[in-house]
Amino acid sequence: MKFINSFFSIEANEWKSYFLFLLRLSHFFGAILVPFYLFIGGMNFFQILLTQAAFHGAIFLFEVPTGAVADKLGRKHSTSIGFLLMTIVMLLYPTFPGFYNFVLFEILFGLAYSFLSGADTALLVDSLKELKKEKLIKKSLSRFYAVGALGFVYASPIGSILAGIDLRIPFYLTAVPYLLGLLISLTLFEPRIHSNETYFNQVKKAFKLMKSDARLKVLAFESAFFQALVFFLFWFFPALLLREKVDIIFFGFVSAGMNLFPFIMHFFSEKIESILGRKNSLFLSSLTAGILFLLLAVINNLLLLIAVFFLIAYLRQLRISLLTHYFNNFVPSEKRATINSLVGMLKSMALFTLMPVIGFTMDLSLEIALIIIGVLMIVFALTSRIEEEWLLN
């Protein structure tokens, strides 16, 4: 009886939040998505990235409405709806392949993502506040994201090995952690919402704050645009591995390394920042990533390709973490989650716009597409409007 009471208590929300994020990012299909689209879906890269444009467009459209639903129904029910929709999508995806079906499934997946986005961290934060553990919020959120990243690390290799048998298996397998997430989410304790405002009003106020502060506008735009550009790495790397005739069973190990290497290097990020300086760290991380994308267009050695994948993945994590830290210096703590959601919406809109263009170019020439992303990142670095004094504590 004591165990049951403890399992359903608000104290259990913390470890459940960590575990739910791990389950949510257990993407057994992640590393083999491109081969699946090509060989099972019979699609080209333009069609592949159109489906992803639909996903990011859905996130942009549903972010605010699903936040309002979470305010009305509670974060627990919002989380449950998200996991339910993701489970359904994972079962439909391999069963009914085809371009138009995939577009529909990606819209549903974007809706599911929107139900989970923000609700998961809000539930964790509100639980800690109700338990009078406000001082642990920063540490708990760091642990939350670290545990979640392990989902990619363990699931990708397993998924690619199983894909060697059948490319559909990783999707069916991913439905298992999603279903488990649904069941666990139903046992969450709904904490009291520690805000008198609706999510819609929070978004309006956060938007006004960004609009009135030039520094926030620049930091938000640069954060979103960089994330959008570097995100294409996760579509280029399987295409390049296919070009090099690498067996699909190894794709997941490369993907795991691209998540594990930045995690390990994260411990040296503070030292790197202190050596280079703050503005130089931001400038060089973007400039170097752009140069590395250009190198991907000309490198034919497999080991060098993988090394560049890892380096770009690390630079992505370095710049995002630095920008997030500097960005949050200007944002009141009670508005940070909402402001970060707005940055996420900007990123989704950028990807919605860019993906069809890059997909079309990839069909013409993978190398030209890499050069376009590389040049855009270099121009982006050289035209940055971030000022050194903004980055001071």
Protein Blocks (a to p, Z undefined) as FASTA:
>chain_A
ZZmmmmmmmklmmmmmmmmmmmmmmcfklmmmmmmmmmmnopafklmmmmmmmmmmmmmm
mmmmmmmmmmmnopklmmmmmmmmmmmmmmmmmmmgcfklmmmmmmmmmmmmmmmnojlm
mmmmmmmmmnopmmmmmmmmmmmmmmmmmmmmmmmmmmmmmmmmomklmmmmmmmmmmmm
mmmmmmpccddddbfbdfklmmmmmmmmmmmmmklmmmmmmmmmmmmmmmmmmmmmmmmm
mmnopafklmmmmmmmmmmmmmmmmmmmmmmmmmnommlmmmmmmmmmmmmmmmmmmpcb
fklmmmmmmmmmmmmmmmmmmmmmmmmmmpcfklmmmmmmmmmmmmmmmmmmmmmmmmmm
mmmomklmmmmmmmmmmmmmmmocbdfklmpZZ
